[in-house]
Amino acid sequence: MNQFYAGEAVVHYGSADFTIMETGAYVVCAVTGDRIPLDQLRYWSHDRQEAYKDAAASLKAFQKANG
């Protein structure tokens, strides 16, 4: 991996896609704290500007925010 891309990325999460604001290799899951490689990022919240590693983490965040 190129060292330039080794750190955490800064991302703006849109409703249908995301924009990389500062280059990096990963983002951190808001629920688990796990690193999510950008090429594997599939779940996020536009409203909360959070990334999730999988559907279960996304559901857990949703339930916490709306419970």
GUMIMAR-401877 format. One record per atom (N, C-alpha, C, CB): residue in one letter; residue number from 1; x, z, y. Coordinates in pm, whole numbers, plus 32768, in hexadecimal, padded with zeros to 4 digits. Glycine has a CB too. Layout:
% residues N
> A; NUM; X; Z; Y
...
% end
This chain:
% residues 67
> M; 1; 8054; 8000; 7F8A
> M; 1; 8000; 8000; 8000
> M; 1; 8058; 8000; 807C
> M; 1; 7FA1; 8079; 8000
> N; 2; 8034; 7FB1; 80DB
> N; 2; 807A; 7FAB; 815A
> N; 2; 806B; 8030; 81A1
> N; 2; 8045; 7F37; 81B1
> Q; 3; 80D9; 806C; 81CE
> Q; 3; 80D7; 80EE; 820E
> Q; 3; 8081; 80EE; 828D
> Q; 3; 8164; 811A; 822E
> F; 4; 8075; 807D; 82CF
> F; 4; 8023; 8072; 8347
> F; 4; 7F92; 8094; 832A
> F; 4; 802E; 7FE6; 8381
> Y; 5; 7F66; 8078; 82B1
> Y; 5; 7EDB; 808E; 828A
> Y; 5; 7EC8; 810C; 8236
> Y; 5; 7EA8; 8016; 823E
> A; 6; 7F28; 8164; 8231
> A; 6; 7F25; 81D5; 81D4
> A; 6; 7ECC; 8248; 8200
> A; 6; 7FAE; 8207; 81C0
> G; 7; 7EAC; 8254; 8280
> G; 7; 7E62; 82C8; 82B0
> G; 7; 7DCC; 82B4; 82B0
> G; 7; 7E8E; 82EB; 8338
> E; 8; 7D89; 8315; 82EF
> E; 8; 7CF7; 8311; 82FA
> E; 8; 7CCD; 82B1; 8368
> E; 8; 7CBF; 839E; 8314
> A; 9; 7C6C; 825F; 834B
> A; 9; 7C36; 8200; 83AC
> A; 9; 7BCE; 8246; 8403
> A; 9; 7BF7; 8186; 8364
> V; 10; 7BBD; 8214; 847A
> V; 10; 7B4F; 823F; 84D2
> V; 10; 7AE9; 81CF; 84CF
> V; 10; 7B80; 825E; 8566
> V; 11; 7A6F; 81F1; 84A9
> V; 11; 7A08; 818D; 848F
> V; 11; 7989; 81AE; 84DF
> V; 11; 79E8; 8185; 83F8
> H; 12; 794A; 8147; 8513
> H; 12; 78C4; 8157; 854F
> H; 12; 7862; 811C; 84EB
> H; 12; 78B8; 8110; 85DD
> Y; 13; 7801; 816D; 84C1
> Y; 13; 77A1; 8145; 845C
> Y; 13; 7724; 810D; 849D
> Y; 13; 777D; 81BB; 8401
> G; 14; 7706; 8090; 8481
> G; 14; 768C; 8050; 84B2
> G; 14; 761F; 805D; 844A
> G; 14; 76A5; 7FBD; 84D4
> S; 15; 75AA; 8027; 8468
> S; 15; 753B; 8031; 8409
> S; 15; 754E; 7FD9; 838E
> S; 15; 74B8; 800C; 844F
> A; 16; 7595; 7F6A; 839C
> A; 16; 75A8; 7F10; 832A
> A; 16; 763B; 7EF9; 8305
> A; 16; 7568; 7E8D; 8348
> D; 17; 7696; 7F1C; 835F
> D; 17; 7724; 7F0A; 8344
> D; 17; 7773; 7F6F; 8395
> D; 17; 7752; 7E7A; 8364
> F; 18; 77F6; 7F6A; 8389
> F; 18; 784A; 7FC6; 83D5
> F; 18; 78B9; 7F79; 841A
> F; 18; 7883; 8033; 8379
> T; 19; 78EF; 7FB4; 8484
> T; 19; 795B; 7F78; 84D1
> T; 19; 79D2; 7FD5; 84CE
> T; 19; 792F; 7F5B; 8564
> I; 20; 7A45; 7F9F; 84AA
> I; 20; 7ABF; 7FEE; 84A9
> I; 20; 7AF5; 7FF4; 8537
> I; 20; 7B29; 7FB1; 8447
> M; 21; 7AF9; 806D; 856E
> M; 21; 7B26; 8083; 85F7
> M; 21; 7BBE; 809A; 85FC
> M; 21; 7ADC; 80FA; 8636
> E; 22; 7BF1; 80E2; 8597
> E; 22; 7C81; 80F9; 8588
> E; 22; 7CA4; 80E2; 84F6
> E; 22; 7CAB; 8189; 85B6
> T; 23; 7D06; 808E; 84DF
> T; 23; 7D2D; 8066; 8459
> T; 23; 7D5A; 80DB; 8403
> T; 23; 7D9A; 7FFF; 8461
> G; 24; 7D35; 80D7; 8386
> G; 24; 7D5E; 813A; 8323
> G; 24; 7D36; 8108; 829A
> G; 24; 7D20; 81C4; 833F
> A; 25; 7D56; 8157; 8236
> A; 25; 7D3B; 812F; 81AC
> A; 25; 7CBB; 816B; 8174
> A; 25; 7DAF; 8156; 8155
> Y; 26; 7C8B; 81D7; 81B2
> Y; 26; 7C19; 821E; 8178
> Y; 26; 7BCC; 8268; 81E5
> Y; 26; 7C49; 8281; 810C
> V; 27; 7B55; 8299; 81BE
> V; 27; 7B07; 82F9; 820C
> V; 27; 7AEB; 836F; 81AF
> V; 27; 7A81; 82BA; 8246
> V; 28; 7ABD; 83DD; 81E6
> V; 28; 7AA5; 8456; 8198
> V; 28; 7A0F; 846A; 8186
> V; 28; 7AE6; 84D2; 81DB
> C; 29; 79E6; 8486; 810B
> C; 29; 795A; 84A1; 80EE
> C; 29; 7930; 8522; 8134
> C; 29; 7942; 84AB; 8054
> A; 30; 78C1; 851D; 817C
> A; 30; 7890; 8591; 81C7
> A; 30; 785D; 8600; 816B
> A; 30; 7821; 8565; 8225
> V; 31; 783B; 85E1; 80F0
> V; 31; 7804; 8644; 8093
> V; 31; 7870; 867F; 8039
> V; 31; 7796; 8605; 803D
> T; 32; 78C3; 8629; 7FFE
> T; 32; 7924; 8657; 7F9B
> T; 32; 79B1; 866A; 7FD0
> T; 32; 7927; 85F7; 7F29
> G; 33; 79D0; 8629; 8040
> G; 33; 7A58; 862E; 8075
> G; 33; 7AB6; 85CC; 8030
> G; 33; 7A8F; 86B9; 8067
> D; 34; 7A83; 857D; 7FD2
> D; 34; 7AD5; 851A; 7F8B
> D; 34; 7AF8; 84A5; 7FE7
> D; 34; 7A8C; 84E7; 7F0D
> R; 35; 7B6A; 846B; 7FCF
> R; 35; 7B91; 83F1; 8017
> R; 35; 7B49; 8379; 7FDA
> R; 35; 7C2B; 83DD; 8012
> I; 36; 7B14; 8323; 8030
> I; 36; 7ACF; 82AB; 8004
> I; 36; 7B1D; 8233; 803A
> I; 36; 7A39; 82A9; 8035
> P; 37; 7B5C; 81E4; 7FE3
> P; 37; 7BA0; 816C; 8013
> P; 37; 7B3B; 8111; 805B
> P; 37; 7BE5; 8120; 7F9E
> L; 38; 7B63; 80D5; 80C9
> L; 38; 7B06; 8084; 8117
> L; 38; 7AC7; 8014; 80C6
> L; 38; 7B4D; 8049; 818E
> D; 39; 7B11; 7FDC; 8068
> D; 39; 7AD7; 7F70; 8018
> D; 39; 7A6F; 7FA2; 7FB3
> D; 39; 7B45; 7F26; 7FCE
> Q; 40; 7A60; 8026; 7FA6
> Q; 40; 79FC; 805F; 7F4C
> Q; 40; 798C; 80A8; 7F98
> Q; 40; 7A3E; 80C0; 7EEB
> L; 41; 7990; 80A3; 801C
> L; 41; 792B; 80E7; 806D
> L; 41; 78A6; 809C; 8065
> L; 41; 7959; 80F4; 80FF
> R; 42; 783F; 80DE; 802F
> R; 42; 77BB; 80A1; 8020
> R; 42; 774B; 80F5; 805D
> R; 42; 779F; 808B; 7F8E
> Y; 43; 7765; 8176; 8075
> Y; 43; 76FD; 81D2; 80A3
> Y; 43; 7729; 8219; 8122
> Y; 43; 76DA; 8237; 8035
> W; 44; 76D1; 821B; 8187
> W; 44; 76ED; 8263; 8203
> W; 44; 766A; 827B; 824C
> W; 44; 7751; 8216; 825C
> S; 45; 7672; 82D0; 82B2
> S; 45; 75FF; 82EA; 8308
> S; 45; 761E; 82B9; 8394
> S; 45; 75DA; 8381; 8309
> H; 46; 75CD; 825E; 83C4
> H; 46; 75D9; 822D; 844D
> H; 46; 75B9; 829F; 84AE
> H; 46; 757B; 81B4; 8465
> D; 47; 7550; 82EB; 8491
> D; 47; 7525; 8356; 84EB
> D; 47; 758B; 83C7; 84F6
> D; 47; 74A1; 838F; 84BC
> R; 48; 75C6; 83EE; 8484
> R; 48; 7625; 845E; 8484
> R; 48; 76B7; 8431; 848C
> R; 48; 7612; 84B0; 8407
> Q; 49; 76CF; 83AD; 8485
> Q; 49; 7757; 8376; 848A
> Q; 49; 77B0; 83B8; 8421
> Q; 49; 7793; 8388; 8516
> E; 50; 777D; 83B8; 83A3
> E; 50; 77C4; 83F3; 8332
> E; 50; 77CD; 838F; 82C0
> E; 50; 777D; 8474; 8302
> A; 51; 7838; 839B; 8273
> A; 51; 784B; 834A; 81FB
> A; 51; 7832; 83A0; 817F
> A; 51; 78DB; 830E; 81F8
> Y; 52; 7805; 835F; 8112
> Y; 52; 77EB; 83A4; 8094
> Y; 52; 7829; 8355; 8022
> Y; 52; 7752; 83B8; 807D
> K; 53; 785D; 839E; 7FBF
> K; 53; 78A4; 835A; 7F52
> K; 53; 7846; 8312; 7EF2
> K; 53; 78F6; 83BD; 7F05
> D; 54; 77C9; 8341; 7EE8
> D; 54; 776B; 8302; 7E8C
> D; 54; 76DC; 8325; 7EB5
> D; 54; 7786; 832E; 7DFA
> A; 55; 767B; 82F0; 7E6A
> A; 55; 75EF; 8305; 7E8B
> A; 55; 75C8; 8399; 7E80
> A; 55; 7596; 82B2; 7E2F
> A; 56; 7600; 83E1; 7E21
> A; 56; 75E0; 846F; 7E11
> A; 56; 760C; 84BF; 7E8C
> A; 56; 7623; 84A7; 7D93
> A; 57; 7681; 84A2; 7EC0
> A; 57; 76B2; 84E7; 7F38
> A; 57; 765C; 84C2; 7FB0
> A; 57; 7746; 84C3; 7F54
> S; 58; 7633; 8445; 7FB9
> S; 58; 75DC; 8419; 8026
> S; 58; 7557; 8464; 8020
> S; 58; 75C4; 8381; 801E
> L; 59; 751D; 8470; 7FAA
> L; 59; 749E; 84B7; 7F9A
> L; 59; 74AD; 854A; 7FBF
> L; 59; 746B; 84AB; 7F09
> K; 60; 7519; 8587; 7F95
> K; 60; 7531; 8614; 7FB5
> K; 60; 7539; 8629; 804C
> K; 60; 75B3; 8644; 7F72
> A; 61; 757E; 85D2; 8092
> A; 61; 7589; 85DB; 8125
> A; 61; 7500; 85C7; 8165
> A; 61; 75EC; 8572; 815C
> F; 62; 74B3; 8567; 8134
> F; 62; 742E; 854D; 8169
> F; 62; 73D4; 85C9; 8157
> F; 62; 73EF; 84D2; 8122
> Q; 63; 73D7; 8603; 80E0
> Q; 63; 7385; 8678; 80C4
> Q; 63; 73AD; 86EE; 811C
> Q; 63; 738F; 869E; 8030
> K; 64; 742D; 8701; 8130
> K; 64; 745E; 876E; 8186
> K; 64; 7431; 875A; 8216
> K; 64; 74F6; 8778; 817F
> A; 65; 7439; 86DF; 8247
> A; 65; 7415; 86C0; 82D2
> A; 65; 737F; 86C8; 82EA
> A; 65; 7447; 8636; 82F7
> N; 66; 7330; 86B0; 8281
> N; 66; 729F; 86AA; 8292
> N; 66; 7256; 871B; 8248
> N; 66; 726C; 8625; 8261
> G; 67; 72A0; 877F; 821E
> G; 67; 7262; 87E7; 81CF
> G; 67; 724E; 8862; 8219
> G; 67; 72AF; 8804; 815A
% end
